[in-house]
Amino acid sequence: MADVIHTTQVLPVQSFAGLRARSHFWRGHLQGSEYAWALAFCVPYVVVFFAFVVYPVAFGVWMGSDLSLYQTLFSDPIYMETVVNTALYLGVAINLKLFLALLLSGFFMRPGWWTKALLMLFVLPWAVPALPTFISIHWMMNGEYGLFNNILYEIFGITGPDWLTSRWTSLGSAMISHIWKWLPFWTVILLAGRMAIPSEIRDAAKVDGATGFRSFIHVSFPLLANLYLICTLLSMIFSLGDFNSVYFVTGGGPADSTHVLATLGIRYAFDIAQPRLGVAAVISALPLLIPLVIILMRKFKTSSVQL
């Protein structure tokens, strides 16, 4: 009888302790109205996150889950050309953009008010909205009355090529437009990385005779290597989903020969009214996107990047 009474007295205490532990897990150190205010502020963000992030992603994966869609994609010669274009776009445009940004970040490290003034002008292409920028470039590259061909004719007396009527010149035009638009942004990022290098390190390198190019090879670049790699990975991830430069400069032409995966998905979904096929075209970039994200996360975890 004593054992029974003892058990009935201990169980409520244990359950009460469990309730308090669970309550502490959800509430933390918040009490009373603080917890209510926390819920009031968090719930709208959670609803927006599920409505505009979780649901679209899940719905898109469901739309592109039919394996027959990928058989249709692989049998389409336009898709195979698009894969090549996407690889060239990422391999050439991204690496050339980051390399130029690295060089220009060293130029803007020079002292003087004129360098700061040039930097302000240099940032303008990135600050201008993308849509009017790329539409303007499209008309500048018009083979008959575009600005570039008129300049070639007026200054050198030569007739310029039809930039947007050939696959390779059109794709090159889209790459140059992308570089011109995003080069200032990555230049400023790498410039911030250069400015974070302690001046004591540079001074010690000068004492040891490392100046100019030798200072860049042995001091600046080793310290910027992690930042440069992370910028490259981020730029590739962003560019996989970016359709602006190709869509508004070339329109995927001529004859659908300059599409990248993002613009091909738009073509399938809206131009030929096959949204499931368009989603499948975009999802086909996941085998490249997922490794890039994993490498980026591991890089963030295993290395420290100072800005």
ChimeraX attribute file (.defattr): number of C-alpha atoms within 10 A of each C-alpha:
attribute: neighborCount
match mode: 1-to-1
recipient: residues
	/A:1	5
	/A:2	6
	/A:3	8
	/A:4	8
	/A:5	9
	/A:6	10
	/A:7	10
	/A:8	10
	/A:9	11
	/A:10	10
	/A:11	11
	/A:12	11
	/A:13	11
	/A:14	11
	/A:15	11
	/A:16	11
	/A:17	12
	/A:18	12
	/A:19	12
	/A:20	11
	/A:21	13
	/A:22	12
	/A:23	11
	/A:24	13
	/A:25	10
	/A:26	10
	/A:27	16
	/A:28	11
	/A:29	9
	/A:30	13
	/A:31	10
	/A:32	8
	/A:33	9
	/A:34	12
	/A:35	14
	/A:36	13
	/A:37	11
	/A:38	12
	/A:39	12
	/A:40	11
	/A:41	10
	/A:42	11
	/A:43	11
	/A:44	10
	/A:45	11
	/A:46	10
	/A:47	12
	/A:48	11
	/A:49	12
	/A:50	12
	/A:51	12
	/A:52	10
	/A:53	11
	/A:54	13
	/A:55	12
	/A:56	12
	/A:57	13
	/A:58	10
	/A:59	12
	/A:60	18
	/A:61	15
	/A:62	13
	/A:63	17
	/A:64	21
	/A:65	15
	/A:66	13
	/A:67	9
	/A:68	11
	/A:69	17
	/A:70	17
	/A:71	10
	/A:72	12
	/A:73	17
	/A:74	12
	/A:75	10
	/A:76	11
	/A:77	10
	/A:78	16
	/A:79	21
	/A:80	13
	/A:81	17
	/A:82	22
	/A:83	18
	/A:84	14
	/A:85	20
	/A:86	20
	/A:87	15
	/A:88	16
	/A:89	23
	/A:90	19
	/A:91	12
	/A:92	13
	/A:93	21
	/A:94	22
	/A:95	16
	/A:96	16
	/A:97	23
	/A:98	22
	/A:99	17
	/A:100	15
	/A:101	24
	/A:102	22
	/A:103	13
	/A:104	19
	/A:105	23
	/A:106	16
	/A:107	13
	/A:108	18
	/A:109	14
	/A:110	11
	/A:111	9
	/A:112	9
	/A:113	9
	/A:114	11
	/A:115	14
	/A:116	14
	/A:117	10
	/A:118	11
	/A:119	18
	/A:120	11
	/A:121	11
	/A:122	17
	/A:123	17
	/A:124	13
	/A:125	16
	/A:126	16
	/A:127	12
	/A:128	11
	/A:129	11
	/A:130	17
	/A:131	12
	/A:132	11
	/A:133	18
	/A:134	22
	/A:135	16
	/A:136	15
	/A:137	20
	/A:138	23
	/A:139	16
	/A:140	18
	/A:141	23
	/A:142	19
	/A:143	18
	/A:144	15
	/A:145	11
	/A:146	18
	/A:147	16
	/A:148	17
	/A:149	21
	/A:150	20
	/A:151	14
	/A:152	14
	/A:153	13
	/A:154	10
	/A:155	8
	/A:156	9
	/A:157	11
	/A:158	12
	/A:159	14
	/A:160	17
	/A:161	16
	/A:162	15
	/A:163	23
	/A:164	25
	/A:165	15
	/A:166	16
	/A:167	20
	/A:168	15
	/A:169	16
	/A:170	25
	/A:171	27
	/A:172	21
	/A:173	21
	/A:174	28
	/A:175	23
	/A:176	15
	/A:177	21
	/A:178	23
	/A:179	20
	/A:180	14
	/A:181	22
	/A:182	20
	/A:183	24
	/A:184	24
	/A:185	17
	/A:186	23
	/A:187	25
	/A:188	19
	/A:189	17
	/A:190	23
	/A:191	22
	/A:192	15
	/A:193	19
	/A:194	21
	/A:195	13
	/A:196	13
	/A:197	16
	/A:198	9
	/A:199	10
	/A:200	9
	/A:201	12
	/A:202	17
	/A:203	13
	/A:204	11
	/A:205	16
	/A:206	14
	/A:207	10
	/A:208	10
	/A:209	11
	/A:210	17
	/A:211	16
	/A:212	9
	/A:213	10
	/A:214	13
	/A:215	16
	/A:216	16
	/A:217	13
	/A:218	13
	/A:219	17
	/A:220	18
	/A:221	15
	/A:222	12
	/A:223	18
	/A:224	21
	/A:225	12
	/A:226	17
	/A:227	22
	/A:228	22
	/A:229	14
	/A:230	17
	/A:231	18
	/A:232	20
	/A:233	19
	/A:234	14
	/A:235	18
	/A:236	22
	/A:237	18
	/A:238	11
	/A:239	20
	/A:240	20
	/A:241	15
	/A:242	16
	/A:243	19
	/A:244	21
	/A:245	27
	/A:246	27
	/A:247	22
	/A:248	20
	/A:249	27
	/A:250	29
	/A:251	22
	/A:252	24
	/A:253	18
	/A:254	16
	/A:255	12
	/A:256	18
	/A:257	21
	/A:258	30
	/A:259	30
	/A:260	31
	/A:261	27
	/A:262	24
	/A:263	26
	/A:264	26
	/A:265	24
	/A:266	22
	/A:267	22
	/A:268	18
	/A:269	18
	/A:270	12
	/A:271	11
	/A:272	11
	/A:273	12
	/A:274	14
	/A:275	19
	/A:276	19
	/A:277	25
	/A:278	26
	/A:279	24
	/A:280	27
	/A:281	29
	/A:282	20
	/A:283	20
	/A:284	15
	/A:285	16
	/A:286	12
	/A:287	9
	/A:288	12
	/A:289	17
	/A:290	12
	/A:291	11
	/A:292	16
	/A:293	15
	/A:294	11
	/A:295	13
	/A:296	18
	/A:297	12
	/A:298	11
	/A:299	17
	/A:300	14
	/A:301	9
	/A:302	8
	/A:303	10
	/A:304	10
	/A:305	15
	/A:306	13
	/A:307	14
